[in-house]
């Protein structure tokens, strides 16, 4: 799980830097890395919650799928 969080943090940092960089290059200014760090600090908890919710839904679907497969197997073996 720790590896996933590190990977996610890295992706969020890249996204924040790339979005600021594209805005800054369009306007001709330099990148404000303090602003990038602030954006990442604010967006990380939100994205972590979204990913946790997604994982929870996927786990529920996986459990339901296994239960349904077991019911089908039990019904077909009779």
PDB file with one MODEL, atoms N, CA, C and O in Angstrom:
MODEL        1
ATOM      1  N   UNK A   1       0.830  -1.193   0.000  1.00  0.00           N
ATOM      2  CA  UNK A   1       0.000   0.000   0.000  1.00  0.00           C
ATOM      3  C   UNK A   1       0.874   1.256   0.000  1.00  0.00           C
ATOM      4  O   UNK A   1       0.533   2.260  -0.625  1.00  0.00           O
ATOM      5  N   UNK A   2       2.010   1.187   0.712  1.00  0.00           N
ATOM      6  CA  UNK A   2       2.903   2.344   0.771  1.00  0.00           C
ATOM      7  C   UNK A   2       3.466   2.664  -0.611  1.00  0.00           C
ATOM      8  O   UNK A   2       3.604   3.831  -0.977  1.00  0.00           O
ATOM      9  N   UNK A   3       3.787   1.626  -1.372  1.00  0.00           N
ATOM     10  CA  UNK A   3       4.287   1.839  -2.734  1.00  0.00           C
ATOM     11  C   UNK A   3       3.263   2.533  -3.604  1.00  0.00           C
ATOM     12  O   UNK A   3       3.602   3.406  -4.402  1.00  0.00           O
ATOM     13  N   UNK A   4       2.002   2.141  -3.449  1.00  0.00           N
ATOM     14  CA  UNK A   4       0.927   2.771  -4.206  1.00  0.00           C
ATOM     15  C   UNK A   4       0.796   4.250  -3.846  1.00  0.00           C
ATOM     16  O   UNK A   4       0.599   5.092  -4.723  1.00  0.00           O
ATOM     17  N   UNK A   5       0.903   4.555  -2.578  1.00  0.00           N
ATOM     18  CA  UNK A   5       0.818   5.959  -2.155  1.00  0.00           C
ATOM     19  C   UNK A   5       1.983   6.782  -2.696  1.00  0.00           C
ATOM     20  O   UNK A   5       1.803   7.929  -3.105  1.00  0.00           O
ATOM     21  N   UNK A   6       3.178   6.193  -2.697  1.00  0.00           N
ATOM     22  CA  UNK A   6       4.339   6.913  -3.257  1.00  0.00           C
ATOM     23  C   UNK A   6       4.153   7.165  -4.740  1.00  0.00           C
ATOM     24  O   UNK A   6       4.437   8.255  -5.235  1.00  0.00           O
ATOM     25  N   UNK A   7       3.667   6.132  -5.460  1.00  0.00           N
ATOM     26  CA  UNK A   7       3.434   6.276  -6.886  1.00  0.00           C
ATOM     27  C   UNK A   7       2.379   7.348  -7.143  1.00  0.00           C
ATOM     28  O   UNK A   7       2.532   8.174  -8.044  1.00  0.00           O
ATOM     29  N   UNK A   8       1.317   7.333  -6.355  1.00  0.00           N
ATOM     30  CA  UNK A   8       0.252   8.311  -6.511  1.00  0.00           C
ATOM     31  C   UNK A   8       0.765   9.728  -6.240  1.00  0.00           C
ATOM     32  O   UNK A   8       0.433  10.658  -6.974  1.00  0.00           O
ATOM     33  N   UNK A   9       1.567   9.891  -5.195  1.00  0.00           N
ATOM     34  CA  UNK A   9       2.140  11.203  -4.876  1.00  0.00           C
ATOM     35  C   UNK A   9       2.979  11.704  -6.037  1.00  0.00           C
ATOM     36  O   UNK A   9       2.896  12.874  -6.412  1.00  0.00           O
ATOM     37  N   UNK A  10       3.782  10.823  -6.605  1.00  0.00           N
ATOM     38  CA  UNK A  10       4.617  11.187  -7.743  1.00  0.00           C
ATOM     39  C   UNK A  10       3.755  11.655  -8.912  1.00  0.00           C
ATOM     40  O   UNK A  10       4.061  12.665  -9.545  1.00  0.00           O
ATOM     41  N   UNK A  11       2.665  10.915  -9.203  1.00  0.00           N
ATOM     42  CA  UNK A  11       1.784  11.289 -10.311  1.00  0.00           C
ATOM     43  C   UNK A  11       1.114  12.642 -10.073  1.00  0.00           C
ATOM     44  O   UNK A  11       1.000  13.453 -10.993  1.00  0.00           O
ATOM     45  N   UNK A  12       0.674  12.880  -8.847  1.00  0.00           N
ATOM     46  CA  UNK A  12       0.033  14.151  -8.521  1.00  0.00           C
ATOM     47  C   UNK A  12       1.038  15.291  -8.675  1.00  0.00           C
ATOM     48  O   UNK A  12       0.692  16.363  -9.172  1.00  0.00           O
ATOM     49  N   UNK A  13       2.275  15.064  -8.251  1.00  0.00           N
ATOM     50  CA  UNK A  13       3.310  16.091  -8.404  1.00  0.00           C
ATOM     51  C   UNK A  13       3.557  16.402  -9.872  1.00  0.00           C
ATOM     52  O   UNK A  13       3.657  17.565 -10.261  1.00  0.00           O
ATOM     53  N   UNK A  14       3.654  15.352 -10.684  1.00  0.00           N
ATOM     54  CA  UNK A  14       3.865  15.569 -12.117  1.00  0.00           C
ATOM     55  C   UNK A  14       2.696  16.326 -12.736  1.00  0.00           C
ATOM     56  O   UNK A  14       2.894  17.228 -13.550  1.00  0.00           O
ATOM     57  N   UNK A  15       1.479  15.957 -12.347  1.00  0.00           N
ATOM     58  CA  UNK A  15       0.301  16.631 -12.886  1.00  0.00           C
ATOM     59  C   UNK A  15       0.315  18.105 -12.497  1.00  0.00           C
ATOM     60  O   UNK A  15       0.084  18.975 -13.338  1.00  0.00           O
ATOM     61  N   UNK A  16       0.583  18.384 -11.234  1.00  0.00           N
ATOM     62  CA  UNK A  16       0.616  19.777 -10.780  1.00  0.00           C
ATOM     63  C   UNK A  16       1.684  20.576 -11.487  1.00  0.00           C
ATOM     64  O   UNK A  16       1.449  21.713 -11.896  1.00  0.00           O
ATOM     65  N   UNK A  17       2.866  19.984 -11.634  1.00  0.00           N
ATOM     66  CA  UNK A  17       3.959  20.688 -12.298  1.00  0.00           C
ATOM     67  C   UNK A  17       3.661  20.899 -13.773  1.00  0.00           C
ATOM     68  O   UNK A  17       3.931  21.972 -14.313  1.00  0.00           O
ATOM     69  N   UNK A  18       3.109  19.891 -14.427  1.00  0.00           N
ATOM     70  CA  UNK A  18       2.844  20.027 -15.860  1.00  0.00           C
ATOM     71  C   UNK A  18       1.729  21.034 -16.131  1.00  0.00           C
ATOM     72  O   UNK A  18       1.790  21.768 -17.118  1.00  0.00           O
ATOM     73  N   UNK A  19       0.714  21.079 -15.271  1.00  0.00           N
ATOM     74  CA  UNK A  19      -0.367  22.031 -15.508  1.00  0.00           C
ATOM     75  C   UNK A  19       0.121  23.457 -15.285  1.00  0.00           C
ATOM     76  O   UNK A  19      -0.243  24.368 -16.029  1.00  0.00           O
ATOM     77  N   UNK A  20       0.942  23.645 -14.265  1.00  0.00           N
ATOM     78  CA  UNK A  20       1.492  24.984 -14.041  1.00  0.00           C
ATOM     79  C   UNK A  20       2.479  25.362 -15.136  1.00  0.00           C
ATOM     80  O   UNK A  20       2.515  26.511 -15.577  1.00  0.00           O
ATOM     81  N   UNK A  21       3.281  24.390 -15.576  1.00  0.00           N
ATOM     82  CA  UNK A  21       4.270  24.667 -16.604  1.00  0.00           C
ATOM     83  C   UNK A  21       3.599  25.073 -17.910  1.00  0.00           C
ATOM     84  O   UNK A  21       4.045  26.007 -18.577  1.00  0.00           O
ATOM     85  N   UNK A  22       2.531  24.375 -18.274  1.00  0.00           N
ATOM     86  CA  UNK A  22       1.849  24.727 -19.521  1.00  0.00           C
ATOM     87  C   UNK A  22       1.214  26.106 -19.418  1.00  0.00           C
ATOM     88  O   UNK A  22       1.195  26.851 -20.397  1.00  0.00           O
ATOM     89  N   UNK A  23       0.696  26.455 -18.250  1.00  0.00           N
ATOM     90  CA  UNK A  23       0.125  27.790 -18.056  1.00  0.00           C
ATOM     91  C   UNK A  23       1.225  28.848 -18.096  1.00  0.00           C
ATOM     92  O   UNK A  23       1.059  29.909 -18.698  1.00  0.00           O
ATOM     93  N   UNK A  24       2.354  28.543 -17.445  1.00  0.00           N
ATOM     94  CA  UNK A  24       3.440  29.516 -17.382  1.00  0.00           C
ATOM     95  C   UNK A  24       4.108  29.717 -18.732  1.00  0.00           C
ATOM     96  O   UNK A  24       4.466  30.844 -19.073  1.00  0.00           O
ATOM     97  N   UNK A  25       4.284  28.661 -19.504  1.00  0.00           N
ATOM     98  CA  UNK A  25       4.898  28.815 -20.824  1.00  0.00           C
ATOM     99  C   UNK A  25       3.989  29.606 -21.749  1.00  0.00           C
ATOM    100  O   UNK A  25       4.463  30.364 -22.596  1.00  0.00           O
ATOM    101  N   UNK A  26       2.705  29.434 -21.590  1.00  0.00           N
ATOM    102  CA  UNK A  26       1.771  30.188 -22.431  1.00  0.00           C
ATOM    103  C   UNK A  26       1.841  31.677 -22.107  1.00  0.00           C
ATOM    104  O   UNK A  26       1.698  32.522 -22.990  1.00  0.00           O
ATOM    105  N   UNK A  27       2.063  31.989 -20.823  1.00  0.00           N
ATOM    106  CA  UNK A  27       2.116  33.398 -20.440  1.00  0.00           C
ATOM    107  C   UNK A  27       3.537  33.956 -20.467  1.00  0.00           C
ATOM    108  O   UNK A  27       3.729  35.164 -20.324  1.00  0.00           O
ATOM    109  N   UNK A  28       4.547  33.079 -20.652  1.00  0.00           N
ATOM    110  CA  UNK A  28       5.933  33.534 -20.732  1.00  0.00           C
ATOM    111  C   UNK A  28       6.596  33.722 -19.388  1.00  0.00           C
ATOM    112  O   UNK A  28       7.702  34.262 -19.341  1.00  0.00           O
ATOM    113  N   UNK A  29       5.978  33.303 -18.278  1.00  0.00           N
ATOM    114  CA  UNK A  29       6.581  33.468 -16.956  1.00  0.00           C
ATOM    115  C   UNK A  29       7.273  32.181 -16.523  1.00  0.00           C
ATOM    116  O   UNK A  29       7.232  31.179 -17.237  1.00  0.00           O
ATOM    117  N   UNK A  30       7.905  32.206 -15.358  1.00  0.00           N
ATOM    118  CA  UNK A  30       8.608  31.035 -14.840  1.00  0.00           C
ATOM    119  C   UNK A  30       7.690  30.241 -13.914  1.00  0.00           C
ATOM    120  O   UNK A  30       6.636  30.723 -13.500  1.00  0.00           O
ATOM    121  N   UNK A  31       8.109  29.018 -13.599  1.00  0.00           N
ATOM    122  CA  UNK A  31       7.313  28.137 -12.748  1.00  0.00           C
ATOM    123  C   UNK A  31       7.506  28.525 -11.286  1.00  0.00           C
ATOM    124  O   UNK A  31       8.633  28.704 -10.826  1.00  0.00           O
ATOM    125  N   UNK A  32       6.420  28.650 -10.575  1.00  0.00           N
ATOM    126  CA  UNK A  32       6.450  28.942  -9.148  1.00  0.00           C
ATOM    127  C   UNK A  32       6.318  27.609  -8.396  1.00  0.00           C
ATOM    128  O   UNK A  32       5.209  27.118  -8.187  1.00  0.00           O
ATOM    129  N   UNK A  33       7.443  27.036  -7.998  1.00  0.00           N
ATOM    130  CA  UNK A  33       7.431  25.718  -7.381  1.00  0.00           C
ATOM    131  C   UNK A  33       6.764  25.722  -6.007  1.00  0.00           C
ATOM    132  O   UNK A  33       6.248  24.690  -5.578  1.00  0.00           O
ATOM    133  N   UNK A  34       6.762  26.833  -5.323  1.00  0.00           N
ATOM    134  CA  UNK A  34       6.051  26.920  -4.045  1.00  0.00           C
ATOM    135  C   UNK A  34       4.553  26.733  -4.285  1.00  0.00           C
ATOM    136  O   UNK A  34       3.860  26.091  -3.496  1.00  0.00           O
ATOM    137  N   UNK A  35       4.072  27.301  -5.378  1.00  0.00           N
ATOM    138  CA  UNK A  35       2.657  27.139  -5.718  1.00  0.00           C
ATOM    139  C   UNK A  35       2.353  25.692  -6.108  1.00  0.00           C
ATOM    140  O   UNK A  35       1.293  25.162  -5.774  1.00  0.00           O
ATOM    141  N   UNK A  36       3.287  25.060  -6.814  1.00  0.00           N
ATOM    142  CA  UNK A  36       3.112  23.646  -7.178  1.00  0.00           C
ATOM    143  C   UNK A  36       3.016  22.798  -5.914  1.00  0.00           C
ATOM    144  O   UNK A  36       2.121  21.960  -5.799  1.00  0.00           O
ATOM    145  N   UNK A  37       3.929  23.008  -4.965  1.00  0.00           N
ATOM    146  CA  UNK A  37       3.898  22.247  -3.711  1.00  0.00           C
ATOM    147  C   UNK A  37       2.601  22.500  -2.946  1.00  0.00           C
ATOM    148  O   UNK A  37       2.037  21.573  -2.365  1.00  0.00           O
ATOM    149  N   UNK A  38       2.132  23.725  -2.940  1.00  0.00           N
ATOM    150  CA  UNK A  38       0.885  24.042  -2.238  1.00  0.00           C
ATOM    151  C   UNK A  38      -0.305  23.342  -2.901  1.00  0.00           C
ATOM    152  O   UNK A  38      -1.175  22.808  -2.214  1.00  0.00           O
ATOM    153  N   UNK A  39      -0.338  23.348  -4.228  1.00  0.00           N
ATOM    154  CA  UNK A  39      -1.430  22.665  -4.938  1.00  0.00           C
ATOM    155  C   UNK A  39      -1.422  21.166  -4.649  1.00  0.00           C
ATOM    156  O   UNK A  39      -2.470  20.564  -4.414  1.00  0.00           O
ATOM    157  N   UNK A  40      -0.240  20.576  -4.669  1.00  0.00           N
ATOM    158  CA  UNK A  40      -0.130  19.142  -4.404  1.00  0.00           C
ATOM    159  C   UNK A  40      -0.547  18.838  -2.970  1.00  0.00           C
ATOM    160  O   UNK A  40      -1.240  17.852  -2.718  1.00  0.00           O
ATOM    161  N   UNK A  41      -0.130  19.678  -2.038  1.00  0.00           N
ATOM    162  CA  UNK A  41      -0.474  19.469  -0.626  1.00  0.00           C
ATOM    163  C   UNK A  41      -1.994  19.505  -0.426  1.00  0.00           C
ATOM    164  O   UNK A  41      -2.532  18.761   0.394  1.00  0.00           O
ATOM    165  N   UNK A  42      -2.675  20.363  -1.171  1.00  0.00           N
ATOM    166  CA  UNK A  42      -4.130  20.454  -1.045  1.00  0.00           C
ATOM    167  C   UNK A  42      -4.854  19.353  -1.811  1.00  0.00           C
ATOM    168  O   UNK A  42      -5.892  18.866  -1.363  1.00  0.00           O
ATOM    169  N   UNK A  43      -4.323  18.961  -2.950  1.00  0.00           N
ATOM    170  CA  UNK A  43      -5.030  17.980  -3.773  1.00  0.00           C
ATOM    171  C   UNK A  43      -4.764  16.541  -3.354  1.00  0.00           C
ATOM    172  O   UNK A  43      -5.577  15.662  -3.641  1.00  0.00           O
ATOM    173  N   UNK A  44      -3.652  16.278  -2.687  1.00  0.00           N
ATOM    174  CA  UNK A  44      -3.315  14.897  -2.328  1.00  0.00           C
ATOM    175  C   UNK A  44      -4.372  14.239  -1.447  1.00  0.00           C
ATOM    176  O   UNK A  44      -4.801  13.131  -1.768  1.00  0.00           O
ATOM    177  N   UNK A  45      -4.820  14.866  -0.344  1.00  0.00           N
ATOM    178  CA  UNK A  45      -5.842  14.200   0.482  1.00  0.00           C
ATOM    179  C   UNK A  45      -7.143  13.927  -0.278  1.00  0.00           C
ATOM    180  O   UNK A  45      -7.782  12.896  -0.067  1.00  0.00           O
ATOM    181  N   UNK A  46      -7.531  14.847  -1.158  1.00  0.00           N
ATOM    182  CA  UNK A  46      -8.746  14.644  -1.934  1.00  0.00           C
ATOM    183  C   UNK A  46      -8.609  13.434  -2.863  1.00  0.00           C
ATOM    184  O   UNK A  46      -9.506  12.593  -2.932  1.00  0.00           O
ATOM    185  N   UNK A  47      -7.489  13.354  -3.570  1.00  0.00           N
ATOM    186  CA  UNK A  47      -7.264  12.233  -4.475  1.00  0.00           C
ATOM    187  C   UNK A  47      -7.119  10.931  -3.699  1.00  0.00           C
ATOM    188  O   UNK A  47      -7.592   9.891  -4.159  1.00  0.00           O
ATOM    189  N   UNK A  48      -6.481  10.962  -2.540  1.00  0.00           N
ATOM    190  CA  UNK A  48      -6.333   9.756  -1.719  1.00  0.00           C
ATOM    191  C   UNK A  48      -7.707   9.235  -1.302  1.00  0.00           C
ATOM    192  O   UNK A  48      -7.937   8.025  -1.306  1.00  0.00           O
ATOM    193  N   UNK A  49      -8.616  10.133  -0.945  1.00  0.00           N
ATOM    194  CA  UNK A  49      -9.981   9.718  -0.591  1.00  0.00           C
ATOM    195  C   UNK A  49     -10.721   9.140  -1.795  1.00  0.00           C
ATOM    196  O   UNK A  49     -11.445   8.153  -1.664  1.00  0.00           O
ATOM    197  N   UNK A  50     -10.542   9.745  -2.954  1.00  0.00           N
ATOM    198  CA  UNK A  50     -11.179   9.224  -4.166  1.00  0.00           C
ATOM    199  C   UNK A  50     -10.674   7.817  -4.474  1.00  0.00           C
ATOM    200  O   UNK A  50     -11.461   6.933  -4.815  1.00  0.00           O
ATOM    201  N   UNK A  51      -9.370   7.610  -4.355  1.00  0.00           N
ATOM    202  CA  UNK A  51      -8.802   6.294  -4.632  1.00  0.00           C
ATOM    203  C   UNK A  51      -9.278   5.279  -3.599  1.00  0.00           C
ATOM    204  O   UNK A  51      -9.585   4.141  -3.956  1.00  0.00           O
ATOM    205  N   UNK A  52      -9.347   5.666  -2.329  1.00  0.00           N
ATOM    206  CA  UNK A  52      -9.837   4.758  -1.286  1.00  0.00           C
ATOM    207  C   UNK A  52     -11.283   4.365  -1.564  1.00  0.00           C
ATOM    208  O   UNK A  52     -11.650   3.202  -1.398  1.00  0.00           O
ATOM    209  N   UNK A  53     -12.106   5.319  -1.983  1.00  0.00           N
ATOM    210  CA  UNK A  53     -13.497   5.011  -2.318  1.00  0.00           C
ATOM    211  C   UNK A  53     -13.580   4.060  -3.517  1.00  0.00           C
ATOM    212  O   UNK A  53     -14.390   3.134  -3.527  1.00  0.00           O
ATOM    213  N   UNK A  54     -12.749   4.295  -4.511  1.00  0.00           N
ATOM    214  CA  UNK A  54     -12.729   3.437  -5.693  1.00  0.00           C
ATOM    215  C   UNK A  54     -12.317   2.015  -5.327  1.00  0.00           C
ATOM    216  O   UNK A  54     -12.926   1.051  -5.789  1.00  0.00           O
ATOM    217  N   UNK A  55     -11.288   1.885  -4.503  1.00  0.00           N
ATOM    218  CA  UNK A  55     -10.830   0.566  -4.068  1.00  0.00           C
ATOM    219  C   UNK A  55     -11.927  -0.145  -3.295  1.00  0.00           C
ATOM    220  O   UNK A  55     -12.127  -1.347  -3.469  1.00  0.00           O
ATOM    221  N   UNK A  56     -12.633   0.576  -2.449  1.00  0.00           N
ATOM    222  CA  UNK A  56     -13.724  -0.015  -1.678  1.00  0.00           C
ATOM    223  C   UNK A  56     -14.822  -0.551  -2.598  1.00  0.00           C
ATOM    224  O   UNK A  56     -15.326  -1.654  -2.386  1.00  0.00           O
ATOM    225  N   UNK A  57     -15.187   0.216  -3.605  1.00  0.00           N
ATOM    226  CA  UNK A  57     -16.213  -0.221  -4.552  1.00  0.00           C
ATOM    227  C   UNK A  57     -15.732  -1.449  -5.323  1.00  0.00           C
ATOM    228  O   UNK A  57     -16.493  -2.395  -5.526  1.00  0.00           O
ATOM    229  N   UNK A  58     -14.472  -1.434  -5.750  1.00  0.00           N
ATOM    230  CA  UNK A  58     -13.938  -2.579  -6.488  1.00  0.00           C
ATOM    231  C   UNK A  58     -13.904  -3.839  -5.623  1.00  0.00           C
ATOM    232  O   UNK A  58     -14.174  -4.937  -6.109  1.00  0.00           O
ATOM    233  N   UNK A  59     -13.575  -3.680  -4.352  1.00  0.00           N
ATOM    234  CA  UNK A  59     -13.574  -4.832  -3.450  1.00  0.00           C
ATOM    235  C   UNK A  59     -14.991  -5.374  -3.267  1.00  0.00           C
ATOM    236  O   UNK A  59     -15.191  -6.589  -3.260  1.00  0.00           O
ATOM    237  N   UNK A  60     -15.968  -4.491  -3.120  1.00  0.00           N
ATOM    238  CA  UNK A  60     -17.366  -4.930  -2.997  1.00  0.00           C
ATOM    239  C   UNK A  60     -17.818  -5.669  -4.252  1.00  0.00           C
ATOM    240  O   UNK A  60     -18.486  -6.700  -4.163  1.00  0.00           O
ATOM    241  N   UNK A  61     -17.455  -5.145  -5.418  1.00  0.00           N
ATOM    242  CA  UNK A  61     -17.807  -5.811  -6.667  1.00  0.00           C
ATOM    243  C   UNK A  61     -17.134  -7.176  -6.780  1.00  0.00           C
ATOM    244  O   UNK A  61     -17.741  -8.136  -7.255  1.00  0.00           O
ATOM    245  N   UNK A  62     -15.903  -7.255  -6.351  1.00  0.00           N
ATOM    246  CA  UNK A  62     -15.172  -8.522  -6.393  1.00  0.00           C
ATOM    247  C   UNK A  62     -15.839  -9.557  -5.488  1.00  0.00           C
ATOM    248  O   UNK A  62     -16.010 -10.710  -5.884  1.00  0.00           O
ATOM    249  N   UNK A  63     -16.215  -9.152  -4.281  1.00  0.00           N
ATOM    250  CA  UNK A  63     -16.896 -10.064  -3.355  1.00  0.00           C
ATOM    251  C   UNK A  63     -18.231 -10.520  -3.935  1.00  0.00           C
ATOM    252  O   UNK A  63     -18.568 -11.702  -3.862  1.00  0.00           O
ATOM    253  N   UNK A  64     -18.985  -9.598  -4.505  1.00  0.00           N
ATOM    254  CA  UNK A  64     -20.279  -9.938  -5.093  1.00  0.00           C
ATOM    255  C   UNK A  64     -20.103 -10.894  -6.274  1.00  0.00           C
ATOM    256  O   UNK A  64     -20.913 -11.800  -6.468  1.00  0.00           O
ATOM    257  N   UNK A  65     -19.054 -10.693  -7.053  1.00  0.00           N
ATOM    258  CA  UNK A  65     -18.785 -11.567  -8.193  1.00  0.00           C
ATOM    259  C   UNK A  65     -18.472 -12.986  -7.726  1.00  0.00           C
ATOM    260  O   UNK A  65     -18.975 -13.957  -8.292  1.00  0.00           O
ATOM    261  N   UNK A  66     -17.636 -13.101  -6.686  1.00  0.00           N
ATOM    262  CA  UNK A  66     -17.299 -14.422  -6.148  1.00  0.00           C
ATOM    263  C   UNK A  66     -18.548 -15.107  -5.600  1.00  0.00           C
ATOM    264  O   UNK A  66     -18.756 -16.297  -5.837  1.00  0.00           O
ATOM    265  N   UNK A  67     -19.377 -14.367  -4.872  1.00  0.00           N
ATOM    266  CA  UNK A  67     -20.615 -14.940  -4.337  1.00  0.00           C
ATOM    267  C   UNK A  67     -21.539 -15.412  -5.451  1.00  0.00           C
ATOM    268  O   UNK A  67     -22.124 -16.491  -5.358  1.00  0.00           O
ATOM    269  N   UNK A  68     -21.672 -14.612  -6.501  1.00  0.00           N
ATOM    270  CA  UNK A  68     -22.529 -14.984  -7.625  1.00  0.00           C
ATOM    271  C   UNK A  68     -21.969 -16.214  -8.335  1.00  0.00           C
ATOM    272  O   UNK A  68     -22.733 -17.106  -8.703  1.00  0.00           O
ATOM    273  N   UNK A  69     -20.673 -16.279  -8.532  1.00  0.00           N
ATOM    274  CA  UNK A  69     -20.053 -17.444  -9.170  1.00  0.00           C
ATOM    275  C   UNK A  69     -20.277 -18.697  -8.324  1.00  0.00           C
ATOM    276  O   UNK A  69     -20.540 -19.770  -8.867  1.00  0.00           O
ATOM    277  N   UNK A  70     -20.175 -18.570  -7.015  1.00  0.00           N
ATOM    278  CA  UNK A  70     -20.430 -19.709  -6.125  1.00  0.00           C
ATOM    279  C   UNK A  70     -21.886 -20.165  -6.221  1.00  0.00           C
ATOM    280  O   UNK A  70     -22.157 -21.366  -6.246  1.00  0.00           O
ATOM    281  N   UNK A  71     -22.816 -19.225  -6.272  1.00  0.00           N
ATOM    282  CA  UNK A  71     -24.230 -19.568  -6.402  1.00  0.00           C
ATOM    283  C   UNK A  71     -24.500 -20.276  -7.730  1.00  0.00           C
ATOM    284  O   UNK A  71     -25.255 -21.247  -7.778  1.00  0.00           O
ATOM    285  N   UNK A  72     -23.886 -19.793  -8.794  1.00  0.00           N
ATOM    286  CA  UNK A  72     -24.073 -20.419 -10.106  1.00  0.00           C
ATOM    287  C   UNK A  72     -23.498 -21.838 -10.096  1.00  0.00           C
ATOM    288  O   UNK A  72     -24.121 -22.773 -10.599  1.00  0.00           O
ATOM    289  N   UNK A  73     -22.319 -21.982  -9.525  1.00  0.00           N
ATOM    290  CA  UNK A  73     -21.702 -23.316  -9.440  1.00  0.00           C
ATOM    291  C   UNK A  73     -22.550 -24.265  -8.619  1.00  0.00           C
ATOM    292  O   UNK A  73     -22.724 -25.424  -8.998  1.00  0.00           O
ATOM    293  N   UNK A  74     -23.083 -23.791  -7.495  1.00  0.00           N
ATOM    294  CA  UNK A  74     -23.925 -24.631  -6.641  1.00  0.00           C
ATOM    295  C   UNK A  74     -25.208 -25.028  -7.374  1.00  0.00           C
ATOM    296  O   UNK A  74     -25.656 -26.170  -7.270  1.00  0.00           O
ATOM    297  N   UNK A  75     -25.792 -24.096  -8.105  1.00  0.00           N
ATOM    298  CA  UNK A  75     -27.031 -24.364  -8.831  1.00  0.00           C
ATOM    299  C   UNK A  75     -26.791 -25.347  -9.989  1.00  0.00           C
ATOM    300  O   UNK A  75     -27.608 -26.235 -10.233  1.00  0.00           O
ATOM    301  N   UNK A  76     -25.687 -25.184 -10.686  1.00  0.00           N
ATOM    302  CA  UNK A  76     -25.401 -26.032 -11.850  1.00  0.00           C
ATOM    303  C   UNK A  76     -24.967 -27.445 -11.444  1.00  0.00           C
ATOM    304  O   UNK A  76     -25.108 -28.382 -12.230  1.00  0.00           O
ATOM    305  N   UNK A  77     -24.446 -27.603 -10.237  1.00  0.00           N
ATOM    306  CA  UNK A  77     -23.971 -28.926  -9.811  1.00  0.00           C
ATOM    307  C   UNK A  77     -25.103 -29.787  -9.286  1.00  0.00           C
ATOM    308  O   UNK A  77     -24.897 -30.976  -9.042  1.00  0.00           O
ATOM    309  N   UNK A  78     -26.279 -29.234  -9.106  1.00  0.00           N
ATOM    310  CA  UNK A  78     -27.420 -30.010  -8.577  1.00  0.00           C
ATOM    311  C   UNK A  78     -28.070 -30.847  -9.635  1.00  0.00           C
ATOM    312  O   UNK A  78     -29.038 -31.554  -9.354  1.00  0.00           O
TER     313      UNK A  78
ENDMDL
END
